[in-house]
Each structure stands twice: as C-alpha cells, then as structure tokens.
Amino acid sequence: MKKAVIFSLIISLSLLFGCNKVRVEFRKISYEEYMDKVKAGWIGQMVGVGWGGPTEFRWKGEIIPADMVPEWTPDMINQFNQDDIYVEMTFLRTLEKYGFIVSIRQAGIDFANSRYMLWHANRAGRDNLRSGIAPPASGHPEYNKHADDIDYQIEADYAGLISPGMPNLAIYLGEIFGRIMNYGDGLYGGQFVAGMYAEAFFEDDMEKIVEAGLKCIPEGSQYHEAISDVLRWYRENPDGWEKTWDLVNEKYHLNPEYRKFSCNEPDDPFNIDAKINGAYIVIGLLYGEGDIEKTIVISTRCGQDSDCNPANAGGILFTTIGFENLPDVYKSALDYETKFSYTDYNVSELINVCAKLVRNAVVRSGGKVKTDNAGNEYFLIPVEEPVPGSLEQCWDPTPTAGDIHFNEEEMAQIHLDDIPAE
C-alpha cells in the first residue's frame, strides 16, 4: 500500500505573550508525478465512459448481465464527443481566464454561453441562466426541479484533478461551479467525487479514498448516509458486491423517502439521483480492489447512468495508478491531437492547463512550488482537514437571498442570438 509522503515544518509565531510553535505537515509530490497522475485521471474518464457507454440507462433498477458489458479494445479510448467529459472543460476554461477568484456569476455567464446539448440539472440550470436567473439561484430547488440529479457529480473530476491533496479547494470549486445547476445532495455528489480525486494523488487504498471524499460533504445529508451505508455493507460483505447492490437498490431506489426530490416519480425505474449513482461509483471502487477491469465493469453493471459512474470510478482509480503504469491496452491508441467537442483542448492542451492551474492552487492553499538541486520541480502541499459546507436538502431548502437576476450588463454578455436548437 502506498503511503502519502508527509513532511513536518516547525513555524515559530511571535505572539503577544510569548512564542508558540505550530507544526504544519506537508505532502510532497513532484511536478513530473503530478503530470503523470493528472493525465491518467483524464484517461480513466475516457476509458470508463467509452466502456460503459453502450449500456447507459438500458438497465434501471437491475444489475446488467455480465455478457452485456462490451469487451475493452484500445480503439475505444478516444471519447472526444462525450458530454460526460467535455462539459467540465467549460469550467476549466473559466478558471484559466479568470483564476480561482472568479465569481459565481461570471462562471454562470460562461456556462450560459456553452453550445452543447444538455439534460436534466445542467439544462435546467442553463435555461435559467439564459432567462436571467443568476447562480446560485439557477441551481436552487425553487427554480431547478433537477437540483438533486447527477449532473455536477458527472463533471466534478476537473475539480479534484487540479486540487491534489487540497480537499478544501475541491469543495470551494463546487460552491462556484456546482451551484450553477445543483443544490443539496446534487452538489454534494460532485464535492464527494472531487474530494476522492484530491486524495487519489497520495493514496491508493480505496476505503481511505472514499472516506476522504466523505469528509468533504455534510453529515446528516442523505448523500453522506448513502456512502456511509456502502462502506458498512462492503465491510459486512467484502466478497459479494451484488449483495451490497441489493441493499442500495432497496433503500435508495425503491424507498420514496430517499427519492424525495427525484425529477421523476419515485416508482419510475429511471433514477438519475446523485446519491444512488454515487453509491454505484463507490461499489466499483471498493469491490474492484484496484483492478481496472473489475472496477469499471462493476460500476457499469450497477446500471442506471452506467457510463458516467464508471467514468468517475475509472478516473479516480487511474489517478492512483499514473499514466506510465497503465497497461498499453488503455493508452496505445490515444489521439493527442483531436480536440474535445466544443472545447479549446486536445489531450495535451488539457493536461497543460491543469499544470498551469495547479501551480496557482498550491500557492493559494499556502503551499510552495520548489525546485531541488537537480532542477526537478515539486509541490509542498499543506495537510488540511476538509471543511464541508452547511447542510442543505432539496426538499427543505434555504430561501434564496440577494439579487437572483443578472443585471443588464451581465445579460449583455450572454449571447442568445446563435443558440442552436435542442
């Protein structure tokens, strides 16, 4: 088992009544290792969505038969037309342009100007933005009936991939970008996924990675309850993922109390709620035991959104492995030149923008970018305890506050004249 490399530094603080010493612990990761892992994280998403794509929502409330999951072939890697991947690049582009202090309203304007097709919380959120409802109201349950859906969970990989060892940055990015379209458990799903990625740069024990992600969301939420249940059921049934799936299905699919803000009727087999699909991500990670095929196939076979879930699971697992250690079958046919649909990025450009952002992120978190005597660059990242946001649930939301509408100047930045028909 790989252990995070921890460094301690004694910092002397001159205080009014003497001098106390505060111990600050750091995690260290080289620039080269970061680049290797962030590249793997993006590739893992491409593998997961490509592998699970043919099964998406074809099995709802039932386990997908093993013989219905396609065999992996190297040519399946180049998933440049998948909304499960390119939507989050809109957020990266906003960060590249405006930095980490970007306002949620500017993030909303950029999302309003996107030109790809969207569904569920994403579409409702963007429709709100285009009609003048600014974020976070655009993702609030009062205006968005899909606020508990899976959307930000699908897209949150970017946040963890530029936050190695920085869970509070992963949480913060959800407060900016996740609230454009989600609220409550819908938001927490993305912050949970991002928190797992942040830990995956330093840890490869999947239980610890899941527990690290869980610390990024409020206790008392149904999402926290769902992931805690999966961890407990896994420990009770470590050799039988189907048993854990049955328990998840009974509680989080068939029980209307856990579908109180579903965008469809609770007895509908279609379930795009964030927490049950998040449970399927975790089932794949835990029972996959670090094996690529087992992880992705199990997440896929859980059903429902069975390309998004293995994309998240694959991205997290691949981050722990690193690109250089991946079997050739997952990278030999990778196209580095084709741009992802609706974006400015090909694979190489995507990795480079992450490298640009992560340097700023490290410094912003109180860390340091250093160069050793051999000229090798590395990051020292302070160890921090995650601080999740306040508890909110979509069926009992906090009222919206402040000016919920874009002003005239902001609306002028949203270009409605060339919106393609959906």
Secondary structure, DSSP 8 states (H G I E B T S, - for coil): -----EEEEEEEEEETTEEEEEEEEEEEEEHHHHHHHHHHHHHHHHHHHHHHGGGTTTSSSS---GGGS----GGGG--TT-HHHHHHHHHHHHHHHH-TT--HHHHHHHHHT--S---HHHHHHHHHHHTTB-TTGGGSTTT-TTTTBSHHHHHTHHHHHT-TT-HHHHHHHHHHHGGGT--THHHHHHHHHHHHHHHHTT---HHHHHHHHHTTS-TTSHHHHHHHHHHHHHHHSTT-HHHHHHHHIIIIIS-GGG-TT-SS-TT-S---BHHHHHHHHHHHHHHHTT-HHHHHHHHHHT-SSTTHHHHHHHHHHHHHH-GGGS-GGGTTT--SSS--TTSS--HHHHHHHHHHHHHHHHHHTT-EEEE-TTS-EEEEEE-----------TTS-----S--B--HHHHTTS--TT----
